[in-house]
């Protein structure tokens, strides 16, 4: 009862030649590397923007705190 060997053709389950698999693997790897580089550039740009924004917030806070102490000095009306 060797049904499986007589019903299949010999080439049904063969893998593609090695050079085709290698080329496909290289193409896939190249696409992955390009996508990774693109993602890294986007991440770098986002971090740079966040650094700029945090710097601007820190500068505004420093100016606001410096100005609030000198500008809000009032005489006590009951202290006359």
mmJSON file of the N, C-alpha and C atoms, coordinates in Angstrom:
{"data_MODEL":{"atom_site":{
"group_PDB":["ATOM","ATOM","ATOM","ATOM","ATOM","ATOM","ATOM","ATOM","ATOM","ATOM","ATOM","ATOM","ATOM","ATOM","ATOM","ATOM","ATOM","ATOM","ATOM","ATOM","ATOM","ATOM","ATOM","ATOM","ATOM","ATOM","ATOM","ATOM","ATOM","ATOM","ATOM","ATOM","ATOM","ATOM","ATOM","ATOM","ATOM","ATOM","ATOM","ATOM","ATOM","ATOM","ATOM","ATOM","ATOM","ATOM","ATOM","ATOM","ATOM","ATOM","ATOM","ATOM","ATOM","ATOM","ATOM","ATOM","ATOM","ATOM","ATOM","ATOM","ATOM","ATOM","ATOM","ATOM","ATOM","ATOM","ATOM","ATOM","ATOM","ATOM","ATOM","ATOM","ATOM","ATOM","ATOM","ATOM","ATOM","ATOM","ATOM","ATOM","ATOM","ATOM","ATOM","ATOM","ATOM","ATOM","ATOM","ATOM","ATOM","ATOM","ATOM","ATOM","ATOM","ATOM","ATOM","ATOM","ATOM","ATOM","ATOM","ATOM","ATOM","ATOM","ATOM","ATOM","ATOM","ATOM","ATOM","ATOM","ATOM","ATOM","ATOM","ATOM","ATOM","ATOM","ATOM","ATOM","ATOM","ATOM","ATOM","ATOM","ATOM","ATOM","ATOM","ATOM","ATOM","ATOM","ATOM","ATOM","ATOM","ATOM","ATOM","ATOM","ATOM","ATOM","ATOM","ATOM","ATOM","ATOM","ATOM","ATOM","ATOM","ATOM","ATOM","ATOM","ATOM","ATOM","ATOM","ATOM","ATOM","ATOM","ATOM","ATOM","ATOM","ATOM","ATOM","ATOM","ATOM","ATOM","ATOM","ATOM","ATOM","ATOM","ATOM","ATOM","ATOM","ATOM","ATOM","ATOM","ATOM","ATOM","ATOM","ATOM","ATOM","ATOM","ATOM","ATOM","ATOM","ATOM","ATOM","ATOM","ATOM","ATOM","ATOM","ATOM","ATOM","ATOM","ATOM","ATOM","ATOM","ATOM","ATOM","ATOM","ATOM","ATOM","ATOM","ATOM","ATOM","ATOM","ATOM","ATOM","ATOM","ATOM","ATOM","ATOM","ATOM","ATOM","ATOM","ATOM","ATOM","ATOM","ATOM","ATOM","ATOM","ATOM","ATOM","ATOM","ATOM","ATOM","ATOM","ATOM","ATOM","ATOM","ATOM","ATOM","ATOM","ATOM","ATOM","ATOM","ATOM","ATOM","ATOM","ATOM","ATOM","ATOM","ATOM","ATOM","ATOM","ATOM","ATOM","ATOM"],
"id":[1,2,3,4,5,6,7,8,9,10,11,12,13,14,15,16,17,18,19,20,21,22,23,24,25,26,27,28,29,30,31,32,33,34,35,36,37,38,39,40,41,42,43,44,45,46,47,48,49,50,51,52,53,54,55,56,57,58,59,60,61,62,63,64,65,66,67,68,69,70,71,72,73,74,75,76,77,78,79,80,81,82,83,84,85,86,87,88,89,90,91,92,93,94,95,96,97,98,99,100,101,102,103,104,105,106,107,108,109,110,111,112,113,114,115,116,117,118,119,120,121,122,123,124,125,126,127,128,129,130,131,132,133,134,135,136,137,138,139,140,141,142,143,144,145,146,147,148,149,150,151,152,153,154,155,156,157,158,159,160,161,162,163,164,165,166,167,168,169,170,171,172,173,174,175,176,177,178,179,180,181,182,183,184,185,186,187,188,189,190,191,192,193,194,195,196,197,198,199,200,201,202,203,204,205,206,207,208,209,210,211,212,213,214,215,216,217,218,219,220,221,222,223,224,225,226,227,228,229,230,231,232,233,234,235,236,237,238,239,240],
"type_symbol":["N","C","C","N","C","C","N","C","C","N","C","C","N","C","C","N","C","C","N","C","C","N","C","C","N","C","C","N","C","C","N","C","C","N","C","C","N","C","C","N","C","C","N","C","C","N","C","C","N","C","C","N","C","C","N","C","C","N","C","C","N","C","C","N","C","C","N","C","C","N","C","C","N","C","C","N","C","C","N","C","C","N","C","C","N","C","C","N","C","C","N","C","C","N","C","C","N","C","C","N","C","C","N","C","C","N","C","C","N","C","C","N","C","C","N","C","C","N","C","C","N","C","C","N","C","C","N","C","C","N","C","C","N","C","C","N","C","C","N","C","C","N","C","C","N","C","C","N","C","C","N","C","C","N","C","C","N","C","C","N","C","C","N","C","C","N","C","C","N","C","C","N","C","C","N","C","C","N","C","C","N","C","C","N","C","C","N","C","C","N","C","C","N","C","C","N","C","C","N","C","C","N","C","C","N","C","C","N","C","C","N","C","C","N","C","C","N","C","C","N","C","C","N","C","C","N","C","C","N","C","C","N","C","C","N","C","C","N","C","C"],
"label_atom_id":["N","CA","C","N","CA","C","N","CA","C","N","CA","C","N","CA","C","N","CA","C","N","CA","C","N","CA","C","N","CA","C","N","CA","C","N","CA","C","N","CA","C","N","CA","C","N","CA","C","N","CA","C","N","CA","C","N","CA","C","N","CA","C","N","CA","C","N","CA","C","N","CA","C","N","CA","C","N","CA","C","N","CA","C","N","CA","C","N","CA","C","N","CA","C","N","CA","C","N","CA","C","N","CA","C","N","CA","C","N","CA","C","N","CA","C","N","CA","C","N","CA","C","N","CA","C","N","CA","C","N","CA","C","N","CA","C","N","CA","C","N","CA","C","N","CA","C","N","CA","C","N","CA","C","N","CA","C","N","CA","C","N","CA","C","N","CA","C","N","CA","C","N","CA","C","N","CA","C","N","CA","C","N","CA","C","N","CA","C","N","CA","C","N","CA","C","N","CA","C","N","CA","C","N","CA","C","N","CA","C","N","CA","C","N","CA","C","N","CA","C","N","CA","C","N","CA","C","N","CA","C","N","CA","C","N","CA","C","N","CA","C","N","CA","C","N","CA","C","N","CA","C","N","CA","C","N","CA","C","N","CA","C","N","CA","C","N","CA","C","N","CA","C","N","CA","C","N","CA","C"],
"label_alt_id":[null,null,null,null,null,null,null,null,null,null,null,null,null,null,null,null,null,null,null,null,null,null,null,null,null,null,null,null,null,null,null,null,null,null,null,null,null,null,null,null,null,null,null,null,null,null,null,null,null,null,null,null,null,null,null,null,null,null,null,null,null,null,null,null,null,null,null,null,null,null,null,null,null,null,null,null,null,null,null,null,null,null,null,null,null,null,null,null,null,null,null,null,null,null,null,null,null,null,null,null,null,null,null,null,null,null,null,null,null,null,null,null,null,null,null,null,null,null,null,null,null,null,null,null,null,null,null,null,null,null,null,null,null,null,null,null,null,null,null,null,null,null,null,null,null,null,null,null,null,null,null,null,null,null,null,null,null,null,null,null,null,null,null,null,null,null,null,null,null,null,null,null,null,null,null,null,null,null,null,null,null,null,null,null,null,null,null,null,null,null,null,null,null,null,null,null,null,null,null,null,null,null,null,null,null,null,null,null,null,null,null,null,null,null,null,null,null,null,null,null,null,null,null,null,null,null,null,null,null,null,null,null,null,null,null,null,null,null,null,null],
"label_comp_id":["UNK","UNK","UNK","UNK","UNK","UNK","UNK","UNK","UNK","UNK","UNK","UNK","UNK","UNK","UNK","UNK","UNK","UNK","UNK","UNK","UNK","UNK","UNK","UNK","UNK","UNK","UNK","UNK","UNK","UNK","UNK","UNK","UNK","UNK","UNK","UNK","UNK","UNK","UNK","UNK","UNK","UNK","UNK","UNK","UNK","UNK","UNK","UNK","UNK","UNK","UNK","UNK","UNK","UNK","UNK","UNK","UNK","UNK","UNK","UNK","UNK","UNK","UNK","UNK","UNK","UNK","UNK","UNK","UNK","UNK","UNK","UNK","UNK","UNK","UNK","UNK","UNK","UNK","UNK","UNK","UNK","UNK","UNK","UNK","UNK","UNK","UNK","UNK","UNK","UNK","UNK","UNK","UNK","UNK","UNK","UNK","UNK","UNK","UNK","UNK","UNK","UNK","UNK","UNK","UNK","UNK","UNK","UNK","UNK","UNK","UNK","UNK","UNK","UNK","UNK","UNK","UNK","UNK","UNK","UNK","UNK","UNK","UNK","UNK","UNK","UNK","UNK","UNK","UNK","UNK","UNK","UNK","UNK","UNK","UNK","UNK","UNK","UNK","UNK","UNK","UNK","UNK","UNK","UNK","UNK","UNK","UNK","UNK","UNK","UNK","UNK","UNK","UNK","UNK","UNK","UNK","UNK","UNK","UNK","UNK","UNK","UNK","UNK","UNK","UNK","UNK","UNK","UNK","UNK","UNK","UNK","UNK","UNK","UNK","UNK","UNK","UNK","UNK","UNK","UNK","UNK","UNK","UNK","UNK","UNK","UNK","UNK","UNK","UNK","UNK","UNK","UNK","UNK","UNK","UNK","UNK","UNK","UNK","UNK","UNK","UNK","UNK","UNK","UNK","UNK","UNK","UNK","UNK","UNK","UNK","UNK","UNK","UNK","UNK","UNK","UNK","UNK","UNK","UNK","UNK","UNK","UNK","UNK","UNK","UNK","UNK","UNK","UNK","UNK","UNK","UNK","UNK","UNK","UNK","UNK","UNK","UNK","UNK","UNK","UNK"],
"label_asym_id":["A","A","A","A","A","A","A","A","A","A","A","A","A","A","A","A","A","A","A","A","A","A","A","A","A","A","A","A","A","A","A","A","A","A","A","A","A","A","A","A","A","A","A","A","A","A","A","A","A","A","A","A","A","A","A","A","A","A","A","A","A","A","A","A","A","A","A","A","A","A","A","A","A","A","A","A","A","A","A","A","A","A","A","A","A","A","A","A","A","A","A","A","A","A","A","A","A","A","A","A","A","A","A","A","A","A","A","A","A","A","A","A","A","A","A","A","A","A","A","A","A","A","A","A","A","A","A","A","A","A","A","A","A","A","A","A","A","A","A","A","A","A","A","A","A","A","A","A","A","A","A","A","A","A","A","A","A","A","A","A","A","A","A","A","A","A","A","A","A","A","A","A","A","A","A","A","A","A","A","A","A","A","A","A","A","A","A","A","A","A","A","A","A","A","A","A","A","A","A","A","A","A","A","A","A","A","A","A","A","A","A","A","A","A","A","A","A","A","A","A","A","A","A","A","A","A","A","A","A","A","A","A","A","A","A","A","A","A","A","A"],
"label_entity_id":["1","1","1","1","1","1","1","1","1","1","1","1","1","1","1","1","1","1","1","1","1","1","1","1","1","1","1","1","1","1","1","1","1","1","1","1","1","1","1","1","1","1","1","1","1","1","1","1","1","1","1","1","1","1","1","1","1","1","1","1","1","1","1","1","1","1","1","1","1","1","1","1","1","1","1","1","1","1","1","1","1","1","1","1","1","1","1","1","1","1","1","1","1","1","1","1","1","1","1","1","1","1","1","1","1","1","1","1","1","1","1","1","1","1","1","1","1","1","1","1","1","1","1","1","1","1","1","1","1","1","1","1","1","1","1","1","1","1","1","1","1","1","1","1","1","1","1","1","1","1","1","1","1","1","1","1","1","1","1","1","1","1","1","1","1","1","1","1","1","1","1","1","1","1","1","1","1","1","1","1","1","1","1","1","1","1","1","1","1","1","1","1","1","1","1","1","1","1","1","1","1","1","1","1","1","1","1","1","1","1","1","1","1","1","1","1","1","1","1","1","1","1","1","1","1","1","1","1","1","1","1","1","1","1","1","1","1","1","1","1"],
"label_seq_id":[1,1,1,2,2,2,3,3,3,4,4,4,5,5,5,6,6,6,7,7,7,8,8,8,9,9,9,10,10,10,11,11,11,12,12,12,13,13,13,14,14,14,15,15,15,16,16,16,17,17,17,18,18,18,19,19,19,20,20,20,21,21,21,22,22,22,23,23,23,24,24,24,25,25,25,26,26,26,27,27,27,28,28,28,29,29,29,30,30,30,31,31,31,32,32,32,33,33,33,34,34,34,35,35,35,36,36,36,37,37,37,38,38,38,39,39,39,40,40,40,41,41,41,42,42,42,43,43,43,44,44,44,45,45,45,46,46,46,47,47,47,48,48,48,49,49,49,50,50,50,51,51,51,52,52,52,53,53,53,54,54,54,55,55,55,56,56,56,57,57,57,58,58,58,59,59,59,60,60,60,61,61,61,62,62,62,63,63,63,64,64,64,65,65,65,66,66,66,67,67,67,68,68,68,69,69,69,70,70,70,71,71,71,72,72,72,73,73,73,74,74,74,75,75,75,76,76,76,77,77,77,78,78,78,79,79,79,80,80,80],
"pdbx_PDB_ins_code":[null,null,null,null,null,null,null,null,null,null,null,null,null,null,null,null,null,null,null,null,null,null,null,null,null,null,null,null,null,null,null,null,null,null,null,null,null,null,null,null,null,null,null,null,null,null,null,null,null,null,null,null,null,null,null,null,null,null,null,null,null,null,null,null,null,null,null,null,null,null,null,null,null,null,null,null,null,null,null,null,null,null,null,null,null,null,null,null,null,null,null,null,null,null,null,null,null,null,null,null,null,null,null,null,null,null,null,null,null,null,null,null,null,null,null,null,null,null,null,null,null,null,null,null,null,null,null,null,null,null,null,null,null,null,null,null,null,null,null,null,null,null,null,null,null,null,null,null,null,null,null,null,null,null,null,null,null,null,null,null,null,null,null,null,null,null,null,null,null,null,null,null,null,null,null,null,null,null,null,null,null,null,null,null,null,null,null,null,null,null,null,null,null,null,null,null,null,null,null,null,null,null,null,null,null,null,null,null,null,null,null,null,null,null,null,null,null,null,null,null,null,null,null,null,null,null,null,null,null,null,null,null,null,null,null,null,null,null,null,null],
"Cartn_x":[0.82,0.0,0.86,1.521,2.348,1.663,0.536,-0.291,0.353,0.974,1.502,2.6,3.444,4.534,4.059,3.005,2.542,1.629,1.022,0.101,0.786,2.006,2.725,3.718,3.9,4.974,6.252,7.394,8.647,8.992,8.494,8.87,7.851,6.85,5.781,6.271,7.141,7.545,8.995,9.535,10.907,10.961,12.052,12.279,12.847,12.684,13.317,14.838,15.523,16.994,17.588,18.759,19.414,19.626,20.027,20.279,18.999,17.838,16.576,16.217,16.421,16.127,17.075,18.335,19.322,18.968,18.593,18.228,16.998,16.008,14.805,15.138,15.989,16.397,17.163,18.049,18.8,17.867,16.882,15.908,15.108,14.674,13.91,14.762,16.013,16.92,17.165,17.322,17.527,16.315,15.118,13.902,13.818,14.147,14.125,15.117,16.31,17.33,16.887,16.282,15.812,14.704,13.78,12.703,13.248,14.21,14.823,15.531,16.247,16.942,15.945,14.865,13.831,13.215,12.91,12.352,13.339,14.623,15.637,15.73,15.666,15.713,14.498,13.323,12.117,12.222,12.755,12.94,13.926,15.025,16.017,15.411,14.614,13.981,12.984,12.236,11.267,11.976,13.073,13.839,14.401,14.91,15.449,14.352,13.161,12.054,11.669,11.65,11.333,12.396,13.66,14.734,14.55,14.208,13.988,12.809,11.721,10.53,10.784,11.488,11.798,12.709,13.644,14.514,13.717,12.752,11.921,11.067,10.509,9.704,10.567,11.764,12.661,13.031,13.281,13.624,12.444,11.232,10.046,9.802,9.981,9.79,10.811,12.056,13.097,12.795,12.37,12.035,10.806,9.841,8.606,8.886,9.679,9.991,10.854,11.795,12.65,11.814,10.894,10.067,9.023,8.536,7.447,7.909,9.147,9.608,9.873,10.442,10.765,9.563,8.628,7.526,6.339,6.254,5.088,5.329,6.271,6.525,5.526,4.727,3.743,3.92,3.626,3.642,2.411,2.601,1.489,0.684,-0.592,-1.363,-1.606,-1.569,-1.772,-0.485,0.606,1.899,2.307,1.478,1.819,1.999],
"Cartn_y":[-1.202,0.0,1.26,1.469,2.649,3.642,4.2,5.092,6.465,6.957,8.315,8.486,7.516,7.691,7.584,6.833,6.715,7.867,8.566,9.648,11.001,11.146,12.419,12.424,13.602,13.729,14.025,13.686,13.859,15.323,16.29,17.693,18.492,17.865,18.586,19.347,18.768,19.376,19.859,20.124,20.612,22.09,22.488,23.896,24.608,25.933,26.66,26.506,26.723,26.617,27.569,27.213,27.973,29.439,29.716,31.102,31.933,31.319,32.055,32.351,31.386,31.612,32.649,32.593,33.56,34.963,35.099,36.405,36.961,36.114,36.563,36.972,36.204,36.536,37.858,38.061,39.32,40.498,40.32,41.393,41.722,40.684,40.89,41.599,41.188,41.82,43.283,43.554,44.938,45.804,45.285,46.033,46.287,45.277,45.425,46.487,46.467,47.45,48.87,49.03,50.355,50.847,49.964,50.333,50.686,49.914,50.185,51.542,51.84,53.131,54.28,54.11,55.137,55.362,54.278,54.394,55.067,54.751,55.355,56.858,57.262,58.69,59.418,58.794,59.398,59.517,58.491,58.516,59.609,59.711,60.755,62.15,62.354,63.653,63.955,62.958,63.16,63.506,62.826,63.117,64.534,64.929,66.291,67.333,67.101,68.029,68.097,66.959,66.948,67.689,67.512,68.235,69.74,70.185,71.615,72.11,71.363,71.776,71.823,70.835,70.838,72.022,72.315,73.477,74.777,74.892,76.101,76.226,75.118,75.142,75.532,74.968,75.289,76.772,77.305,78.731,79.604,79.246,80.02,79.968,78.8,78.677,79.515,79.486,80.27,81.762,82.214,83.634,84.009,83.142,83.405,83.486,82.583,82.589,83.79,84.133,85.291,86.567,86.696,87.885,87.97,86.843,86.892,87.437,87.229,87.718,89.229,89.741,91.162,92.019,91.49,92.287,92.332,91.44,91.358,91.935,92.8,93.407,94.547,94.439,95.471,95.864,97.101,97.565,97.041,96.683,96.236,97.476,97.57,98.787,98.963,97.897,98.001,98.304,98.3,98.516,99.968,100.926,102.358,102.811],
"Cartn_z":[0.0,0.0,0.0,-1.015,-1.131,-2.043,-1.592,-2.396,-2.548,-1.486,-1.514,-2.555,-2.735,-3.69,-5.129,-5.39,-6.757,-7.17,-6.2,-6.545,-6.69,-6.245,-6.335,-7.473,-8.033,-9.012,-8.252,-8.781,-8.031,-7.732,-8.481,-8.307,-7.493,-6.939,-6.258,-5.018,-4.245,-2.974,-2.99,-4.132,-4.203,-3.838,-3.209,-2.883,-4.107,-4.166,-5.275,-5.18,-6.264,-6.228,-5.186,-4.725,-3.658,-4.044,-5.276,-5.674,-5.621,-5.934,-5.856,-4.404,-3.533,-2.109,-1.533,-1.924,-1.437,-1.913,-3.163,-3.712,-2.997,-2.766,-2.072,-0.638,0.024,1.382,1.414,0.445,0.369,0.13,-0.748,-1.016,0.245,0.944,2.178,3.219,3.339,4.294,3.923,2.647,2.182,2.511,2.285,2.615,4.113,4.905,6.357,6.812,6.236,6.616,6.244,5.064,4.664,5.581,5.933,6.84,8.218,8.681,9.977,9.986,8.908,8.823,8.787,8.063,7.999,9.369,10.066,11.415,12.359,12.229,13.094,12.836,11.575,11.248,11.82,11.719,12.287,13.804,14.436,15.894,16.295,15.566,15.846,15.712,14.666,14.451,15.566,15.991,17.083,18.385,18.673,19.892,19.834,18.685,18.527,18.768,18.224,18.446,19.915,20.588,22.021,22.825,22.459,23.151,23.0,21.805,21.558,22.388,22.396,23.137,24.637,25.163,26.596,26.931,26.051,26.26,26.265,25.363,25.311,26.576,27.039,28.265,29.464,29.544,30.649,30.634,29.462,29.335,29.76,29.312,29.683,31.192,31.792,33.239,33.997,33.559,34.216,34.116,32.943,32.774,33.589,33.636,34.372,35.878,36.39,37.818,38.185,37.329,37.585,37.605,36.669,36.567,37.66,38.158,39.129,40.474,40.843,42.141,42.121,41.063,41.028,40.626,39.867,39.362,40.32,41.265,42.13,43.527,43.632,44.939,45.149,46.212,46.549,48.002,48.297,49.688,50.401,51.625,52.442,52.858,52.435,52.76,54.257,55.04,56.488,57.213,56.532,57.17,57.279,56.926,56.973,58.36],
"occupancy":[1.0,1.0,1.0,1.0,1.0,1.0,1.0,1.0,1.0,1.0,1.0,1.0,1.0,1.0,1.0,1.0,1.0,1.0,1.0,1.0,1.0,1.0,1.0,1.0,1.0,1.0,1.0,1.0,1.0,1.0,1.0,1.0,1.0,1.0,1.0,1.0,1.0,1.0,1.0,1.0,1.0,1.0,1.0,1.0,1.0,1.0,1.0,1.0,1.0,1.0,1.0,1.0,1.0,1.0,1.0,1.0,1.0,1.0,1.0,1.0,1.0,1.0,1.0,1.0,1.0,1.0,1.0,1.0,1.0,1.0,1.0,1.0,1.0,1.0,1.0,1.0,1.0,1.0,1.0,1.0,1.0,1.0,1.0,1.0,1.0,1.0,1.0,1.0,1.0,1.0,1.0,1.0,1.0,1.0,1.0,1.0,1.0,1.0,1.0,1.0,1.0,1.0,1.0,1.0,1.0,1.0,1.0,1.0,1.0,1.0,1.0,1.0,1.0,1.0,1.0,1.0,1.0,1.0,1.0,1.0,1.0,1.0,1.0,1.0,1.0,1.0,1.0,1.0,1.0,1.0,1.0,1.0,1.0,1.0,1.0,1.0,1.0,1.0,1.0,1.0,1.0,1.0,1.0,1.0,1.0,1.0,1.0,1.0,1.0,1.0,1.0,1.0,1.0,1.0,1.0,1.0,1.0,1.0,1.0,1.0,1.0,1.0,1.0,1.0,1.0,1.0,1.0,1.0,1.0,1.0,1.0,1.0,1.0,1.0,1.0,1.0,1.0,1.0,1.0,1.0,1.0,1.0,1.0,1.0,1.0,1.0,1.0,1.0,1.0,1.0,1.0,1.0,1.0,1.0,1.0,1.0,1.0,1.0,1.0,1.0,1.0,1.0,1.0,1.0,1.0,1.0,1.0,1.0,1.0,1.0,1.0,1.0,1.0,1.0,1.0,1.0,1.0,1.0,1.0,1.0,1.0,1.0,1.0,1.0,1.0,1.0,1.0,1.0,1.0,1.0,1.0,1.0,1.0,1.0,1.0,1.0,1.0,1.0,1.0,1.0],
"B_iso_or_equiv":[0.0,0.0,0.0,0.0,0.0,0.0,0.0,0.0,0.0,0.0,0.0,0.0,0.0,0.0,0.0,0.0,0.0,0.0,0.0,0.0,0.0,0.0,0.0,0.0,0.0,0.0,0.0,0.0,0.0,0.0,0.0,0.0,0.0,0.0,0.0,0.0,0.0,0.0,0.0,0.0,0.0,0.0,0.0,0.0,0.0,0.0,0.0,0.0,0.0,0.0,0.0,0.0,0.0,0.0,0.0,0.0,0.0,0.0,0.0,0.0,0.0,0.0,0.0,0.0,0.0,0.0,0.0,0.0,0.0,0.0,0.0,0.0,0.0,0.0,0.0,0.0,0.0,0.0,0.0,0.0,0.0,0.0,0.0,0.0,0.0,0.0,0.0,0.0,0.0,0.0,0.0,0.0,0.0,0.0,0.0,0.0,0.0,0.0,0.0,0.0,0.0,0.0,0.0,0.0,0.0,0.0,0.0,0.0,0.0,0.0,0.0,0.0,0.0,0.0,0.0,0.0,0.0,0.0,0.0,0.0,0.0,0.0,0.0,0.0,0.0,0.0,0.0,0.0,0.0,0.0,0.0,0.0,0.0,0.0,0.0,0.0,0.0,0.0,0.0,0.0,0.0,0.0,0.0,0.0,0.0,0.0,0.0,0.0,0.0,0.0,0.0,0.0,0.0,0.0,0.0,0.0,0.0,0.0,0.0,0.0,0.0,0.0,0.0,0.0,0.0,0.0,0.0,0.0,0.0,0.0,0.0,0.0,0.0,0.0,0.0,0.0,0.0,0.0,0.0,0.0,0.0,0.0,0.0,0.0,0.0,0.0,0.0,0.0,0.0,0.0,0.0,0.0,0.0,0.0,0.0,0.0,0.0,0.0,0.0,0.0,0.0,0.0,0.0,0.0,0.0,0.0,0.0,0.0,0.0,0.0,0.0,0.0,0.0,0.0,0.0,0.0,0.0,0.0,0.0,0.0,0.0,0.0,0.0,0.0,0.0,0.0,0.0,0.0,0.0,0.0,0.0,0.0,0.0,0.0,0.0,0.0,0.0,0.0,0.0,0.0],
"pdbx_formal_charge":[null,null,null,null,null,null,null,null,null,null,null,null,null,null,null,null,null,null,null,null,null,null,null,null,null,null,null,null,null,null,null,null,null,null,null,null,null,null,null,null,null,null,null,null,null,null,null,null,null,null,null,null,null,null,null,null,null,null,null,null,null,null,null,null,null,null,null,null,null,null,null,null,null,null,null,null,null,null,null,null,null,null,null,null,null,null,null,null,null,null,null,null,null,null,null,null,null,null,null,null,null,null,null,null,null,null,null,null,null,null,null,null,null,null,null,null,null,null,null,null,null,null,null,null,null,null,null,null,null,null,null,null,null,null,null,null,null,null,null,null,null,null,null,null,null,null,null,null,null,null,null,null,null,null,null,null,null,null,null,null,null,null,null,null,null,null,null,null,null,null,null,null,null,null,null,null,null,null,null,null,null,null,null,null,null,null,null,null,null,null,null,null,null,null,null,null,null,null,null,null,null,null,null,null,null,null,null,null,null,null,null,null,null,null,null,null,null,null,null,null,null,null,null,null,null,null,null,null,null,null,null,null,null,null,null,null,null,null,null,null],
"auth_seq_id":[1,1,1,2,2,2,3,3,3,4,4,4,5,5,5,6,6,6,7,7,7,8,8,8,9,9,9,10,10,10,11,11,11,12,12,12,13,13,13,14,14,14,15,15,15,16,16,16,17,17,17,18,18,18,19,19,19,20,20,20,21,21,21,22,22,22,23,23,23,24,24,24,25,25,25,26,26,26,27,27,27,28,28,28,29,29,29,30,30,30,31,31,31,32,32,32,33,33,33,34,34,34,35,35,35,36,36,36,37,37,37,38,38,38,39,39,39,40,40,40,41,41,41,42,42,42,43,43,43,44,44,44,45,45,45,46,46,46,47,47,47,48,48,48,49,49,49,50,50,50,51,51,51,52,52,52,53,53,53,54,54,54,55,55,55,56,56,56,57,57,57,58,58,58,59,59,59,60,60,60,61,61,61,62,62,62,63,63,63,64,64,64,65,65,65,66,66,66,67,67,67,68,68,68,69,69,69,70,70,70,71,71,71,72,72,72,73,73,73,74,74,74,75,75,75,76,76,76,77,77,77,78,78,78,79,79,79,80,80,80],
"auth_comp_id":["UNK","UNK","UNK","UNK","UNK","UNK","UNK","UNK","UNK","UNK","UNK","UNK","UNK","UNK","UNK","UNK","UNK","UNK","UNK","UNK","UNK","UNK","UNK","UNK","UNK","UNK","UNK","UNK","UNK","UNK","UNK","UNK","UNK","UNK","UNK","UNK","UNK","UNK","UNK","UNK","UNK","UNK","UNK","UNK","UNK","UNK","UNK","UNK","UNK","UNK","UNK","UNK","UNK","UNK","UNK","UNK","UNK","UNK","UNK","UNK","UNK","UNK","UNK","UNK","UNK","UNK","UNK","UNK","UNK","UNK","UNK","UNK","UNK","UNK","UNK","UNK","UNK","UNK","UNK","UNK","UNK","UNK","UNK","UNK","UNK","UNK","UNK","UNK","UNK","UNK","UNK","UNK","UNK","UNK","UNK","UNK","UNK","UNK","UNK","UNK","UNK","UNK","UNK","UNK","UNK","UNK","UNK","UNK","UNK","UNK","UNK","UNK","UNK","UNK","UNK","UNK","UNK","UNK","UNK","UNK","UNK","UNK","UNK","UNK","UNK","UNK","UNK","UNK","UNK","UNK","UNK","UNK","UNK","UNK","UNK","UNK","UNK","UNK","UNK","UNK","UNK","UNK","UNK","UNK","UNK","UNK","UNK","UNK","UNK","UNK","UNK","UNK","UNK","UNK","UNK","UNK","UNK","UNK","UNK","UNK","UNK","UNK","UNK","UNK","UNK","UNK","UNK","UNK","UNK","UNK","UNK","UNK","UNK","UNK","UNK","UNK","UNK","UNK","UNK","UNK","UNK","UNK","UNK","UNK","UNK","UNK","UNK","UNK","UNK","UNK","UNK","UNK","UNK","UNK","UNK","UNK","UNK","UNK","UNK","UNK","UNK","UNK","UNK","UNK","UNK","UNK","UNK","UNK","UNK","UNK","UNK","UNK","UNK","UNK","UNK","UNK","UNK","UNK","UNK","UNK","UNK","UNK","UNK","UNK","UNK","UNK","UNK","UNK","UNK","UNK","UNK","UNK","UNK","UNK","UNK","UNK","UNK","UNK","UNK","UNK"],
"auth_asym_id":["A","A","A","A","A","A","A","A","A","A","A","A","A","A","A","A","A","A","A","A","A","A","A","A","A","A","A","A","A","A","A","A","A","A","A","A","A","A","A","A","A","A","A","A","A","A","A","A","A","A","A","A","A","A","A","A","A","A","A","A","A","A","A","A","A","A","A","A","A","A","A","A","A","A","A","A","A","A","A","A","A","A","A","A","A","A","A","A","A","A","A","A","A","A","A","A","A","A","A","A","A","A","A","A","A","A","A","A","A","A","A","A","A","A","A","A","A","A","A","A","A","A","A","A","A","A","A","A","A","A","A","A","A","A","A","A","A","A","A","A","A","A","A","A","A","A","A","A","A","A","A","A","A","A","A","A","A","A","A","A","A","A","A","A","A","A","A","A","A","A","A","A","A","A","A","A","A","A","A","A","A","A","A","A","A","A","A","A","A","A","A","A","A","A","A","A","A","A","A","A","A","A","A","A","A","A","A","A","A","A","A","A","A","A","A","A","A","A","A","A","A","A","A","A","A","A","A","A","A","A","A","A","A","A","A","A","A","A","A","A"],
"auth_atom_id":["N","CA","C","N","CA","C","N","CA","C","N","CA","C","N","CA","C","N","CA","C","N","CA","C","N","CA","C","N","CA","C","N","CA","C","N","CA","C","N","CA","C","N","CA","C","N","CA","C","N","CA","C","N","CA","C","N","CA","C","N","CA","C","N","CA","C","N","CA","C","N","CA","C","N","CA","C","N","CA","C","N","CA","C","N","CA","C","N","CA","C","N","CA","C","N","CA","C","N","CA","C","N","CA","C","N","CA","C","N","CA","C","N","CA","C","N","CA","C","N","CA","C","N","CA","C","N","CA","C","N","CA","C","N","CA","C","N","CA","C","N","CA","C","N","CA","C","N","CA","C","N","CA","C","N","CA","C","N","CA","C","N","CA","C","N","CA","C","N","CA","C","N","CA","C","N","CA","C","N","CA","C","N","CA","C","N","CA","C","N","CA","C","N","CA","C","N","CA","C","N","CA","C","N","CA","C","N","CA","C","N","CA","C","N","CA","C","N","CA","C","N","CA","C","N","CA","C","N","CA","C","N","CA","C","N","CA","C","N","CA","C","N","CA","C","N","CA","C","N","CA","C","N","CA","C","N","CA","C","N","CA","C","N","CA","C","N","CA","C","N","CA","C","N","CA","C","N","CA","C"],
"pdbx_PDB_model_num":[1,1,1,1,1,1,1,1,1,1,1,1,1,1,1,1,1,1,1,1,1,1,1,1,1,1,1,1,1,1,1,1,1,1,1,1,1,1,1,1,1,1,1,1,1,1,1,1,1,1,1,1,1,1,1,1,1,1,1,1,1,1,1,1,1,1,1,1,1,1,1,1,1,1,1,1,1,1,1,1,1,1,1,1,1,1,1,1,1,1,1,1,1,1,1,1,1,1,1,1,1,1,1,1,1,1,1,1,1,1,1,1,1,1,1,1,1,1,1,1,1,1,1,1,1,1,1,1,1,1,1,1,1,1,1,1,1,1,1,1,1,1,1,1,1,1,1,1,1,1,1,1,1,1,1,1,1,1,1,1,1,1,1,1,1,1,1,1,1,1,1,1,1,1,1,1,1,1,1,1,1,1,1,1,1,1,1,1,1,1,1,1,1,1,1,1,1,1,1,1,1,1,1,1,1,1,1,1,1,1,1,1,1,1,1,1,1,1,1,1,1,1,1,1,1,1,1,1,1,1,1,1,1,1,1,1,1,1,1,1]
}}}
